[in-house]
Amino acid sequence: MIVEFKLNGEDVKVETGLAMRLLDVIRNDFDLKGTKEGCAEGECGACIVFLDGMIVNSCMMPMNNVIGKEVVTIEGFSKTERYKEIEKAFMVEGAVQCGFCTPGMVMATEGLLKLGISLTEEDIKVGLSGNICRSTGYEAIYRAVRKLTQEVVLND
Amino acid sequence: MIDCRRPETVDELLEIIDTGKYRIFAGGTDLMVRKRQWQGAERRFEEDIVFIEQIDELKGITEDKEHYHIKTCTTHRNMEKSLVLPECIKLPYRLMGNPAIRNVATVGGNIVNAAQVADSLPLLYALDGKILLKSKNRSRILTVEDFIKGKYKTDIRENEFLHEVIIPKIDITGFRYKKVGSRKASILSKFSVVFLYGMKNDKLDYIRVSIGAVNELPVRNREAEERFVENRDVKEFLTAIRKEMEGTDDKRSTKLYREEVSLRIVEEYLSEILRGDSYE
């Protein structure tokens, strides 16, 4: 059937099944390959996108639950000012090694920053607890997010 | 080709499930994984599906004088952020999965799945939680304990769906909750312990102890709880609970570890009460 939703700010239509994964639709039908498939069971966070402003794993999101909603992928988010600040913090702190988890990490980071509150160490760890990185050892990522919470959130 | 239906109201949903055998699909955090296929393929459902996440009537938490009412499509995130619910109900939901899963996973889904490791079940056993099941021509209310029949087995009928969870309000003086897994987030429990107690006129009025994921069903022994309030005998209580444990070794843990460690945690909680330690 034809499914309609908003993708990165544009109204889109796609012929697909209601039980298809949002992940497959954004990667295959819209050729947006920034959203990655890792574990395919909601543990690694590589496929995180925003659905109506909340982070969700697109690997376990059926198209039915996307109808009429707004999806933002890393490609859409990368056009924002906030993304640039996150990118810079990740670069400065060396929070990227192989890069496979990075789109999901960036989305989860924004999920935290958009709360607009000052974050404790525990908040940061919980906020990123659904994202697995097998190379950085997380500390560089935590440093980047800590820095962002100080610079971005408190200056907003 | 399977048939996928998308009702907009509860009445439409009841009509659809009355006509044939549909699998009810809410948040999808379990079903999308259990029915996985290769990349780019639709999930491998054997039966027709009816989606319910879009039905707004099925979301939300309300309270009346005696109960909390939690509609089936309320997400774990709604639970953890709720201004209505007490902390002892919110905490287990806050520790399930991870933020992206909690944004999507539903309260009803965790119950109807009836997984051995479903963390909401020991909580609902301890709180004497009930559920409202609806079909086109009738409604019935069951305790969660009567509804769950075994691992992935419930008493739901083909033309029924779980409409809401009903939790009786009780005076809780203190509670403890412990979830044990091989890491903190995104993990299925090795076991979990829910502990509640109430005092009346400075005397212990009740305790409730429920242990999840050790057996196929949560362990709770009301008689032993009542006896403990009378005789304060920690050993006798633990012996009674141990008798009911019949778990097996599996990939997450061993029978020995689950039973020993969960009972030691219960022992500690009971001892805290006897020592008169303060509770939050």
Interface residues (C-beta under 8 A of the other chain):
Chain A: G17 L18 A19 M20 R21 D24 N28 E37 A40 E41 G42 E43 G45 I48 L51 M54 I55 V56 N57 C59 M60 M61 P62 N64 N65 I67 G68 A108 G111 V126 G127 S129 G130 I132
Chain B: I2 C4 R6 F25 G27 G28 T29 M32 V33 R36 Q39 G40 A41 E42 R43 F45 I49 F51 E53 Q54 R77 G97 N98 P99 A100 I101 N103 V104 K184 A185 S186
